[in-house]
């Protein structure tokens, strides 16, 4: 019977975990693999294909000998091209190709033709480069009948080219269009994209309309849509197309180009309802809303309360006065909800008013609760004393802390807390099997009102059987589980 380390399949499996077993996406570290390949001839023969599995031409500190690369390039499955300095053009067994701001288009086009089994292509086109080169690229992409994932950045599309590519790649599952330009109404001849389930429309909308909203009409099985909620976004047309043509939509989220520093440019409040009504039975909703009014609340609950498992709501400068009570209704009514996130940009919420979150019992399936934007000293030090921030950090003067509000928090079971009680909260959470990450051990919310909110939140968290993570501003608590080393 052979020794375990004389079985090639086992050696190969060990090598695979050495270089790919990492939580980071697309992470490849060959250092340990190089050492293992030097154990003996069997290890070298077995692990060499893995050593060449991933190649990037971004070599800053060394250059591989040409004959070595040419002898092993047939092992490469994942290629990242930044330059043409390395002799990588003989690859014929690629599955993944990433072209990053590389302008020698013809060489890459020939490479695509030599690798008809490519399943994933990402092409970051250089800003300011000759757009005529794109006319060579799209026909090459149209030959990839096995393509599952396509990412195109900074592309300017001519009228029919994109439709040709989409119709020629029937197995395409995910399409990511990042900062596209100039797409007209070019999908009249496009057949339905039956396998496309994930679509990213990361657009500056004036440069991308009107073609991109029309694209949705050819995605009958679309399940996930990412988009940028900017002011110019044609949300009514998008909503109509989603409602009429995408009955399987389950996820609606922000695209990667959306940042809080352009939050004031989101669509007006009258578009919120159109967005929520664009689907029935969403599982994951993560887009900003201008206001969480009672009308928006009822529409959200009517269409999605029975299916929502993840919900993220972000507001600009506070929103409707009833926002907290309405969020409490969401937490009570969405019985399948597992993750809830809420935040504010350009303002801050008064801690005592946030206690309206606890007016109702929450879904017992909730596992994650993240809440940011509560007024504290930390926020004021970061952003200054203006912009409508609520200052609750003054020393307690003896007056009733609740006297300035139109409701009595004692009615929902809130007891008084003293200033700076983070030490007590750490002890309280530890007693219930929770721990505080390093970023919050030695800090405090530094105001009486915010500590009242914090204490109430933690009491609610430990009373819920499935809750395992809570965050208030930058402070977070996590339940200790098996494997945490506690």
PEFEN-V323666 format. One line per field, one symbol per residue. ss: DSSP state (a for helix, b for strand, c for the rest). phi: phi as a letter, one per 30 degrees, with the letter a starting at -180 (. if undefined). psi: psi as a letter, one per 30 degrees, with the letter a starting at -180 (. if undefined). A space follows every 50 residues. Layout:
BEGIN
ss->???
phi->???
psi->???
END
This chain:
BEGIN
ss->cccaaacaaaaaaaaaaaaaccccccccccaaaaaaccccaaaaaaaaaa accbbbcccccccccaaaaaaaaaaccbbbbccccccccccccccbbbbb ccccaaaaaaaaaccccccbbbbbccccccaaaaaaaaaaacccccccbb bbbccbccccaaaaaaaacccccbbbbbccbccccccccccccccccbbb bbccaaaaccaaaaaaaacccccbbbbccbccccaaaaaaaaaaaccccc bbbbcccccaaaaaabccaaaaaaaacccccccbbbbbcccccaaaaaaa aaaacccccbbbbbbbccccccaaaaaaaaaaacccccbbbbbbbcccbc ccaaaaaacccccccccbbbbccbccaaaaaaaccccccccccccccccc ccccccccaaaacccccccccaaaaaaaaaaccbbbcaaacccccccaaa aaaaaaaaaaaaccccccbbbbccbbbbbccccccc
phi->.ddedcceddddddddddccdbdddhdbbddddddddcdaddddddceed dcebbbdddccabdeedddddbddddcbbcccacdcdcdcdbbdcbbbcc hccdddddedddddbdcecbbbbcdddidddddddddddddddddcdcbb bbcicccdecdddddddcbdcecbbbcchdbidddccdcddecdcdcbbc cccdeedcdcddededdcbdcdcbbcbcddedddddddddddddbbdcdb bbbdddddbddcddcdddddcededdddbbidcbbbbdbdbcddddeddd ddcbedbdcbbbbbbchjidecedddddddddcddcdcbbbbabbiaacd edddddecdbdcedddcbbbbbjddbedddddcjcciiddcccdedcjdd dcdccdaceddciccdbcdhcddddddedddcicbcdedbdccbdiaddd dddddddddddddcdcdbabbbhccbbbddbdjdic
psi->klleggjeeeeeeeeefeffikfkkgkjjfeeeeeefgeaeeeeeefeee fgekkkgijeflkkkeeeeefffffkfjkkjflgfkigfgkghkfkkkjj hkfieeeeeeeeffifgkfkkkjjkkkfljffffffeeeeeffifgkfkk kkkhkjklefeeeeeeffifgkekkjjjhlkgjaiggegklkiefjfkkj iiljeffflgeeefeffgifgkfkkklkhlefkieeeeeeeeeffifgkf kjlklffklffgefgllleffeeeeegflkhkejkilkkekileeeeeee eeffeffkfkkkkkljheakfgeeeeeeeefefifgkekkkklkkgalkk eefffffgflklkffkfkjkjlgkkleeeefeflgaggkkjgfkkkfflk fgfglgljfffghklkllkhgeeeeeeeeefggllklefgegllfgkeef eeeeeeeeeeeffkefkfkkkjbfkkkkkklkffg.
END
